[in-house]
């Protein structure tokens, strides 16, 4: 027979009673004698009380336990203890243990089930406080059972912490709007694994699109089904297949850049002009932009830049004295350039300096797409199953050769060019990311004019590198930061949410932090500037910060089985956190447990 909530609470372990002083935000626990030897810090507790004629249930985590013995605080007794060590009639027997419980959620019992409420009064002293277990949570949250997703257990305890990740549209399980998330912590704190589990939570929704901009290539490897370093080998590809979520992984070679200004900027960054004695600076900028402009006027298309004919046209333009006068005004400078130009090996320049740049604009590759077309397919609202798209911008993808010619029959033209590595560095990566972000913003604005939500989550890894607090050293990186800041401010109303992953809080731009709605803080933010930034976000909740500082480095454990990946979360990510107070949990440290607990949630409907 199913038990009601009161029966389940009565059967739950009692650890204490409401003590004094207590307030509507923080409850003092007088801990019972049989519970003083239990680990209580971090535990989720519950008490019942009456408010406005209805039964209410208040839940919160125990953030601190204190011991008091007033006899031990007496100066005379302290002198005696110093000599004897303990006083049999006083030591231990007169100890009192007090706990602090921060209320995070309150539910009222009505005819239509349990509804969110507030702690509008303080229950009487002596009100029993029980430990929460899975049975209590299951009954309390039974109306929302299908919406719940689990990333781990209540901090240092056994119950699963219920979370929910709603899509950004209206309708069933929809939030009605987009919001931004952030995951922060040192290397090895479990950020990436947590982000992948959150991606799978959102992948359950057929009408929600997911885009991952992956500078390091880790998410791309997972989506391809490759093995990545680490003990938590989450089978993302098989889970996504089970959810019938289409997955597209695009490397640098699969993206076709489609702007002349990008060609000019990338050519400027490449060694092409350096080998012709034009150092970085205004002259090289003029040379790159002039060459791009003259090629465009000559009706050379971006997609044909890789051909020998286009290179010969470009080489001929550089040998034209009128073109040289644009970027070198003095005759001596032009003579020096002409000397280098005459001595240069044209074939060598074509193979080693021209092709690595122009291949980025080449369209005649199987699976290659323009950025614009890729984003259009991602945002297409008419798809029954919208995809998860991963853009792999890692150096590894850019510098690898295209493979054996025998395996690439789909290429046309001069196939000897296919094994040429692409020219790639951080600056080019920033330019490509800028192009992607501009495309996302344009698509979002267009959808907004059509009165529809894009219902899309964009994940940005290494966010502190793309949107640093300090001014970047280059204009390209400044532009990327500017677009990300603007996107965090404006795209929420378009139905586009962002998930930023960063190793630091203090170095991520403040305006982005201010726009985040849901935070996950892992280990490693407990000192210096990081802790100061964390304190500002948590809002002076000293007890919560004290509990956060108890987090252990996961890699300080004796073995993999005992590793704890602890997180503090703030925001509307759980039905137990609508009061805005932090919640603490330990993320699953085995794939098997994650899959077992969420087995019904990671199956196709």
N, C-alpha and C positions, 0 to 999 in steps of 0.2 A: 504494500500500500504506500502511495506517495505521501511524504510527510510535508506539513506546511512549514513555513519559515520559523515560526516560534518553536516548534518541536526541534528543528535542526539547531537553532541557537541554544536551546536548553541542553542539547547533547554535546555541544561544542565545549572545549576545555575552558574553564573559568580561570583567569589569571589574576584578577584584581577587581577593585571597585573604584568608582569615581571618588576622588579625594578633593582636598582643598589646598590652595585656591585653584579654581578652574574658570575658564572663560569660553565664549562661543567659538574661539579659534583654536584653543589649546586646552586639553583636558589633563588634569593631574591624576595619575593612577596610584592608588595604594595597593601595592603588589602583595598577593597572598603568600603565606609562608611556603606552601607547596610549589610555588612558581618562582621563588627567588633564585633557584639554581638553573632555571631555564634560560636559554638565549632568547631575549625578548626584543633587543634592538633590531629594527627593521620589520618586525612582525606586523601583520595586518590584523587589527582588532576591531571589535564591534560592540556597541551597547544599544539597548532598547530604551525608549522613553516615550512619554506622551506629550503631544503638542497640538493644540487646537482640536482636542478630542479625538485625534488619530494616533495610531501606533507609528512611531518613527524608528528608523535604524540608522545609526551614525557609524561610519567606517573611517579609519585612519591608520597611519603607520606610527609605531612607537619609535621615536627619534632619539630618546635618551633615557637612561636609568641612573638614578642617584641613590646613594646610601647615606642615611643619617642615623647617628647615635648621639643624642644630646648629652648622655653621660660621658662619652668619650671626649666631648668638646669642653667639659669642665676642667679648668686648670689644675685643680687638686687631683682629679682622677687621671689626668694626663701624666702627672708626676708619678702616680702609683703604677700606671701602665708602663712607664719608662723603666721602672725597676723590675716589674714582674712579667711584663710582656702582655698579659691579659688579666682581666678581673672576671672570675667565673660567673658571678651573678649579673654582670653588666655586658661584657663582651659577647657579641653575637646574639645573645638573648634579647637585648634591647635595641637591636638593629631594626631600622625601618627602611624599606626599599620603595622609592618613589619613581614613577615613570612619567614621561611626557608623551602625549599622544596628539598628533596634529590631524585634525579632521579634514578629510579630502572629499567625502561624499556623504549625503544624507538622503534617505529614501522614506517616503511616507506610504503606508499601506491604505489603499482605497479599494473601492468596488471593482475598479478596472486594473488591478494589479499594483505594482510598486512604481511610484513616480518620483522624480527628483524633487528635493525640498531643500530647506536650509536649517541649520542649527540656530533656531531663533530664541532658544532659552537654554539654560544649563540644568541638566538633570540633577536630582538630589544626590548628596554624598551617600555612598553605599550602593549606588546603582551598579549591578554586576557588569563586568567587561569580559568578553569571551574572545578567544582566538578564532579568526575566520578560517574556514576550510573550504575545499572545493565544492562540497555539497551546499553550503550556505550561499556561496557566490552563484552557483548554478541556479538555485531557486530564486534568488533575488533578481538575477538578470535574465530569467527565463524568457521574457518577451523579446529580448534582443539576442537570443542565443545564436541565430544564424548570422548576425553581424560581427560576432566576436572573432578575434584572431589572437594568437598567442606567440609571443617572442621569448618568454621565459617565466621564471617563478618569482614570486614576491621575494625581495632581497633577503637572502639568508634563511629562507623558509621554504615550505613545501607547496603551498597553494599556487596555482597558476594565476598570473596577473592578466585579467581580461583587458584587451585593447581593441580598438576598432579603427579601421582605416576606410573611410567612406570615399566613394568617387565624387567628382567635383560637379556633377550635374544634379538636376532635380530627380524625383522619383524614388523608388525603393532603394534603401541603403545609400542614398545620395546626401551629401552635405549641403547641396544647394549653392555652393560657391567653392572656389579654389582656395587653398591656403598653402603657405610655404613651411617647409620643415628644415631642420638642421641637425646634423650628427657631428659631435665634436669629441676629440680624445686623442691621446698620443698614439704613435705607431704601435700596433700590437694590442690596442685596447678593445678590438672587436668591431670597429666602425664599419668596415667593408662588409663583414658577414651580416651585421644588423641591417645595413642598407639593402643587401640582397634579399633578406627575409621580408623587408618592407615592400620591396618591388613585387615579390610574389603575392603579398597581401593585396596589392592594387591590381595585379594581373588577373585576379579572379573576375574582374568586371569586363565583359566582352566589349562594352562601348567606351572603355577608357583606353586611351593611347599612352604609351610610355616611351620616353626618349632618354637615352643615356649618352652623355658626352664624356668620353672615357680617355683622358690624356695618357694614362698608364697602360691601358689594354687589359686590365684585370677582369672587368665585367664582360668584355668581348670574349675572353677565353672561356669564362663560365657559360656564356650563352652558346658558344660553339660546342660545348661539351668537353673542352680540354681540361686537363688537370692544372690547378694553380697551387702555388706553395701554401702550406698551412695544413693543420689537422682537421679543419672543418670543411670537408669537401661536399658542398651543397650541390646536388644534381639539378641545377637550374634548368638545363635543357630538357630533361625528361619530365620535370614538373610542369614546365610551360607547355610541353606537348600534351600532357595529361589534361591541362586546362584548355587545350585547343587554342592557345594564344600564339598567333603567328610571330615568328622571331626573325628579324633581319639584322645581320651584322655587316656593317660596311667599314672596310678599311680605307686608308687614305687613297689607295689605288682604285677604289670603287666610287670615289667622289669626283665629279667633274666640276671644276671651278668655272664660273661663268661671268666674270667681270674683268674688263680691261684694266681697271685700277688695281685689281689683285695681281694681274700679270706684271704691271710696272713695279709694284711693291716687292714682289717675290724676286724679280730680276735684280732689283736694287740690292736685296739681301744676299744674292748668290755671288759666287766668285767671278761671274762673267765680266763685269766691268773692272773688277780689281786686277784681273789679268791683262787688261788693256790700259793700266796705269791710272785709273780713275778711283781714288780712295773714297770712302764713305763721306758723304757731305752733300752740300747743295749741288755741286757739279754732277755727282752721280745721280741724284734725284732728277735733275733736269734731263740727263741722258736717258734714263729709264722711261720717264714720262714722254719725252719727245719720240723715242723709238716706238713706244706703244701707240702714240697718236698717229705717227706716219704710217705704221702698218695698218692701222684701222682705216685711214684715208685711202690706202692702196687696196682696200677691199679684202685684206687677209682676215680670215675668221679665226676666232680663238681655237676652235676645234682642229684647225689645220696648222697651228703654229709648230707642231712637232715635225712637219715634213721638211725635207731638204730644200724644197722650193721656197718655203717661208723663211727658212734660215738664210738662204742666199739673198732673199729680198732684204732681210734685216741687216745682213752683213754689208750689202751694197749701200744701204742708207747710212750706216756708220762711216763709210768711206767717203761720203758726200761732204764737201767742205761747208756747204750751207747748213747742213745738220750739225756739223762739228761746232760751228759758230754759236749755236744755241747754248751749248754747255761749256764751251771754252772760248772766252772772248779774246784772249791774247794769242798772238801768233805763235809765241814760244810754246805755250801749252798745247796748241793744236799740232805743232810740229812734233812734240814729244809723243802725243797720242798717235799721230800718223806713223811714226817710226815703229811703235809697238804693234800697231795694226798691220803694217806691211810685213813684220817679222813673224806674226802669229800663224800657227798652223790651223787653217780653216777647218779641216776635218776633225782635228783634235778638239777645237772649240765646239763644234757641232755635237760631238759625242759626249764630251765630258762636262760642258757648261750650259749648252742650250737644251738638250733633251731632258736632263733631270728637272728643269723648270717647266718646260712646255708639256711634258707628259701629264701634269696636273690638270690640263685643260682639254685633254684628248677624250673624245666621246666613243670611239669605235672599239669598245671593250665590252665583253659580255658582263651583264650585271651592273655596268657603270651607269650612274645617274647624276644628273645635275642636282645641286643642292635644292633648287626650287622645286623640282619634280619629286624628290624624295620627301620633302616636307609636305607637299600637297597630298601625297598618298598617305602620309602619317595622319594628317588632319581630316581626311575624308570621312564625313559623318555617316555616310551610307553603308559603310562596311559592317557586316554582322559581327565580325571579330576584328577589332582594331589591333594593330601590332605593337610589339615591343621592338624598338629600333635602337641598336647600339652603334655609335660612331667611334671606331677605334682610331685614335689619333696618335698612337704610340710611335716612337722612333723605329721600333722593330718592324712595324707594318710598312713604314715609309721606305726603309732602306733595303728591305729584302728584294731580291730580283723577282721578276714575274714568273719565272719557271722555265721549263723546257719548251722549246718551240713546238715540239711534237704534240704537246698536250694543250696547245693554244691555237687551234685551227680557226677560231672565230675572229682573230685579228686580221686586219687588212692593211695594205700599204707595206712599208719597209719593216719587215718583221725582225730585222737585226736590232731594232731599237727596243724590243720588248724587255730585254734583260737589264736595261738601264735603271739603276736605283733612282728614286726621286730625291730631289734636293729638299732637305727637311731639317728644321731646327725649331727652337722655341718660338722664334718670331713668326715663322710660317705657320706653326701650330696656332698661334694667337690670331693670325689673319683668317685661318679657316674657321676657328671658333667664332670669330666676329661675324663672318658670313653666315654661319648657322644661326647665331643669335638674332641677326638682322632679319633673317627669313622667318624665324619664329614670331618675332614681334609684328612683322608685316601680316603674316597669316592670322595672328590673333586679332589684330585691328580689323581686318577684313571680315572675319567671322562675327565680330562684335556688331559691325554695321548690319549684318544679316540677322541679328538677334538670336544667335546661337552660341552655346558654350563649346569651347574646344575640348573640354574634359580631358586634359592632358597633364601628366606629371613629367617634368624634365629634371633629370638627376645630373648634377655637376660634381664630379670628383675633383679633389685638390682645389677646392674653392678659394682657399687663402692665396693661391698663386694667381688666380684669375681676377680676384677682386680684393687686392690687399688694401690695408688701411693707409699705408704710406703711398705716395705717388710713384707709379712705375717709372722705369727709366726710359721707356720708349713710347712713342705716340700710339703705336698699334696696341700695346698692352693697356694704355690709358683708355683707348676706345673700347676695348673689351670690358674693362671695369665699368665704364660709363653705361654701356648697354645693359650689363647685369644689374646695376643699381636701378636703372630706369625700369627694367623688367620686373624687379622685385616690388617696385612701387605700383606699377600699372597693370600687369597682366593678370592679376588675381580676378579682376572683374571680367576678363575675357575667358575665364575657365582654365587658365594655365597656372599650375602650381610648380614650385621649384623645391628640390631636395638638395641642399648644399652639404657636402662632406668636407670637413676641414680638420687638420691636426691642431689648430689653435683657434682661440676665441679673440685674443687681443690683436692679432694681425689681420683679421677679416674686417672688411669695411663696416663701420658702425651702422650705416643706413640699411645695409642688408640685414644685419642682426635685428634692427628695430622692426623689420617687416616680417620676421619669422613668427609663426603662430605655435609651432610644436618644436620642442627641443629635446634632444637626447645627449646627455653628457656622460662620456665614458671616463675611464681612469686617466689621470695625467694633467688635470687642470687645477690642482690644489695648491699651487705655489705662485708667488710673484704676480706678474701682470695678468697671467691667466686666471688666477683666483680672484683678482680684483674685478676683471671683466665678468667672471661667473657671478660674483656677489651682486653686481649691478643688475644682472638679468634675473636672478632669483628674488631680488627685492628685499634684502635684509632679513630673510628667514634664517636666522643664525643656527637654529636647531637642524634645519635641513642641510645647511652647509657643513655642520659638524658631522652629520651622518655621511655626507659625500666624502669627507676627508678620511673616513674609515675604509674607503675602497682600497683593495689590494691590487698591486700590479699583477695581472694574470700570469705573467711569466715568472713570478716569484714562487709559484706553486711547485711542489715536489714532483708532480707528474701531470700529464695531460688530463687525466680523469678528474683531478681535483681543481682544475683551473676554473676561476670564476670571472666572467665578463660582466661586471656590474655597471649599471646605468641609472642615472637620475633623469626623469622625464618631466617636462612641464608643458601644459597645454591640453587642449581637448582631444586627447588621444585615447582616453579610457573612460568608460562609464563611472569609474571610481575617482575621477579627477576633475569633475566639473566645478569644484570650488576654487580651482586654480592653484592648489597646493602641489608641491612636487611629489612624485611617486618614485619608488626605488625598486629595481628588479635585477635579477641575474639572468642574463640571456642564456638560452640553451647552449650547452657546450658539446652536444652530440647531434649529428644530423638525424639519427634514428629517433630521438625524442621529439625533435621539431616536427618530423613527418608524422609520427604517431599521434601527437596531440592535435595537429592540424589536418589529419587524414581526410576528414570530410570537406575541408575547406580548400584543399589543393587538388580536388577532383573536378572534372568537368561536370557541369550541371546536366 
